[in-house]
Amino acid sequence: MQKSSAFILGIFLFFGLIFLGKSIGNALLSYKKLERVVTVKGLSEKEVAADVVIWPIQYTKAGDELTTLYDEIEKDRDSVKRFLKSFGFKDEEISINAPVAYDRLSNQYGSGEGGYRYILNQTISVYSKNVDKAREAMVKIEELGKQGVTFKSDAYENRVEYIYSKLNDLKPSMLKEATLNARVAAQTFADDSKSKLGKIKSASQGQFSISERDKNTPHMKSVRVVSTVVYYLND
């Protein structure tokens, strides 16, 4: 009797394991089907105009009498301020740095021969939200040259910066557009594989980037974002 009971129990266990194995297999197959996904990227890009300008204006004087140079640089400073105010810039938009003097005789790499001993530089910076007004003034700054103001030609120190500060206003619409573009790409994959596009499994927002549209129009900016979206594919 004990042997018969053990035999019957063994048979039940055998068929039970087979049934369990099939159930697990079916569950795994269902899971695999559920996990059919497609990963796509959606791009959104907009062109905008900068709304902030930072404009450094550096002028210089050279001579052998330092006291005289300070008087001359002060006159140039007043000329530059009058010029900027003629375009409507306010005092709070204009900042003035202290003059910086260089003594060529104190330069260990220079002989001090064949030129003026002192060079005096000063920088006035404009920080304004009126970009168009600043660009108009840049075109007409040669008027100061006619008044005897000598500008220092340093491409790096005198580089004009254009900034777009309203990115948060663009984010919602651009993210929506990027997601829609991603869905279009996912639908194409689904159609090609004769599947139905399912729900979103996961999505990640790319980093927003702001760059110059081109080197000739630095005040025009290109705003770009790429979103990555994972969709389920259903039969």
C-alpha positions in Angstrom: 0.0 0.0 0.0 2.8 2.4 0.9 4.5 1.6 -2.5 1.3 2.2 -4.4 0.6 5.5 -2.6 4.1 6.7 -3.3 3.8 5.7 -7.0 0.5 7.6 -7.3 1.9 10.6 -5.6 4.9 10.5 -7.9 2.6 10.4 -11.0 0.7 13.4 -9.6 3.9 15.3 -9.0 5.2 14.5 -12.5 2.1 15.8 -14.2 1.9 18.7 -11.8 5.5 19.8 -12.8 4.6 19.4 -16.4 1.6 21.6 -16.0 3.5 24.1 -14.0 6.2 24.2 -16.6 3.7 24.9 -19.4 2.1 27.6 -17.3 5.4 29.3 -16.6 6.3 29.0 -20.3 3.1 30.6 -21.4 3.5 33.3 -18.9 7.0 34.0 -20.2 5.8 34.0 -23.8 3.0 36.5 -22.8 5.6 38.6 -21.0 7.9 38.6 -24.0 5.0 39.6 -26.3 4.2 42.4 -23.9 7.8 43.6 -23.9 7.9 44.2 -27.7 9.0 47.8 -27.8 10.4 50.4 -30.1 12.6 53.3 -29.1 12.4 56.5 -31.1 13.6 60.1 -30.8 11.6 63.2 -31.5 13.2 66.5 -32.4 11.8 70.0 -31.8 13.7 73.1 -33.1 12.8 76.7 -33.1 14.5 79.9 -34.2 14.3 82.9 -31.8 15.9 86.3 -31.5 18.1 87.1 -28.5 16.5 89.3 -25.9 19.6 90.4 -24.0 22.8 91.9 -25.2 26.1 92.4 -23.5 28.3 94.9 -25.4 31.8 95.8 -24.1 33.3 98.9 -25.6 37.0 99.2 -25.0 39.0 102.4 -25.9 42.6 103.2 -25.5 45.1 106.0 -25.3 48.9 106.0 -25.6 51.5 108.6 -24.6 54.5 109.4 -22.4 52.7 111.5 -19.8 50.4 109.4 -17.7 48.6 112.3 -16.1 47.7 113.7 -19.6 46.5 110.2 -20.6 44.1 110.0 -17.7 42.6 113.4 -18.7 42.2 112.2 -22.3 40.7 108.8 -21.3 38.2 110.7 -19.2 37.1 112.8 -22.2 36.7 109.6 -24.2 34.6 108.1 -21.5 32.3 111.1 -21.5 32.0 110.9 -25.3 31.1 107.2 -25.2 28.5 107.8 -22.5 26.9 110.6 -24.5 26.9 108.4 -27.6 25.1 105.6 -25.8 22.6 107.9 -24.2 21.8 109.4 -27.5 20.4 106.0 -28.4 18.3 105.9 -25.3 20.4 103.7 -23.0 19.9 104.5 -19.3 22.6 104.8 -16.6 21.6 101.4 -15.1 22.3 99.8 -18.5 25.9 101.2 -18.6 28.7 100.1 -16.4 32.2 101.7 -16.4 35.4 99.8 -15.4 38.4 101.6 -14.0 41.2 102.5 -16.4 44.1 100.1 -16.7 47.5 101.5 -17.3 50.5 99.6 -18.8 54.1 100.9 -18.6 56.1 99.5 -21.4 59.4 100.2 -19.5 58.3 97.9 -16.7 57.7 95.0 -19.2 60.6 92.7 -18.8 60.1 91.4 -22.4 60.0 94.9 -24.0 62.8 97.4 -24.6 60.6 100.4 -24.3 62.1 101.8 -27.5 60.3 102.9 -30.6 56.9 103.9 -29.1 55.0 105.6 -26.3 55.8 104.6 -22.8 52.2 104.3 -21.4 49.1 102.7 -22.7 45.8 103.4 -20.9 42.7 101.2 -21.6 39.2 101.5 -20.3 36.0 99.5 -20.9 32.4 100.6 -20.8 29.9 97.7 -20.9 26.2 97.8 -22.0 23.8 95.3 -20.6 20.4 95.8 -22.2 17.3 94.0 -23.2 16.9 96.3 -26.2 18.9 94.2 -28.7 17.8 96.1 -31.8 18.8 99.5 -30.2 22.3 98.1 -29.4 22.8 96.7 -32.9 21.9 100.1 -34.4 24.4 101.8 -32.1 27.1 99.3 -33.1 26.7 100.3 -36.7 27.1 104.0 -36.0 29.9 103.8 -33.4 32.3 105.0 -36.0 31.0 108.5 -35.1 33.1 108.2 -32.0 36.2 107.5 -34.0 35.6 110.8 -35.8 35.7 112.4 -32.4 39.2 111.0 -31.7 38.1 107.9 -29.7 40.5 105.0 -30.4 39.0 101.6 -29.9 41.1 98.6 -28.9 40.8 95.8 -31.4 40.6 92.6 -29.3 38.2 90.1 -30.7 37.9 88.1 -27.5 37.7 90.9 -24.9 35.3 93.0 -27.0 33.1 90.1 -28.1 29.4 91.0 -28.0 27.2 88.4 -26.3 23.6 87.8 -27.3 21.5 85.8 -24.8 18.0 84.3 -25.0 16.5 84.3 -21.5 13.0 83.0 -22.2 13.6 79.3 -22.6 11.1 78.3 -19.9 8.3 79.9 -22.1 9.3 77.6 -25.0 9.7 74.3 -23.1 6.1 73.1 -22.9 5.3 73.6 -26.6 8.7 72.2 -27.7 8.4 69.1 -25.6 4.9 68.5 -26.9 6.2 68.8 -30.5 9.2 66.5 -29.8 6.9 63.9 -28.4 4.5 64.1 -31.3 7.4 63.7 -33.7 8.6 60.7 -31.8 5.1 59.1 -32.1 5.1 59.6 -35.8 8.4 57.8 -36.1 7.1 55.0 -33.8 4.0 54.6 -35.9 6.1 54.1 -38.9 8.0 51.3 -37.2 4.7 49.7 -36.1 3.2 49.8 -39.6 6.4 48.3 -41.1 6.2 45.4 -38.6 2.5 45.0 -39.0 2.0 45.8 -35.3 -0.2 48.2 -33.4 1.4 51.0 -31.5 0.8 50.7 -27.8 1.3 52.9 -24.8 4.4 54.7 -23.8 6.7 52.5 -21.7 9.2 55.3 -20.8 10.2 58.7 -21.9 13.2 61.0 -21.3 13.6 64.6 -22.0 16.8 65.6 -23.7 18.8 68.6 -22.7 17.7 71.9 -24.3 20.5 73.6 -26.3 20.8 77.2 -27.5 23.3 78.0 -30.2 23.9 80.7 -32.8 21.9 80.2 -36.0 25.0 81.1 -37.9 28.2 83.1 -37.4 27.0 86.1 -39.3 23.8 86.6 -37.2 24.8 85.8 -33.6 21.7 87.6 -32.3 19.5 84.9 -33.9 19.4 81.7 -31.8 18.5 78.1 -32.6 16.8 76.3 -29.7 16.8 72.5 -29.9 15.6 69.5 -27.8 15.5 65.8 -28.5 13.2 63.5 -26.5 13.6 59.7 -26.4 10.3 57.7 -26.1 9.9 53.9 -25.7 6.5 52.5 -27.0 5.0 49.1 -26.7 4.2 47.2 -29.9 1.1 45.0 -29.9 0.0 42.4 -32.3 
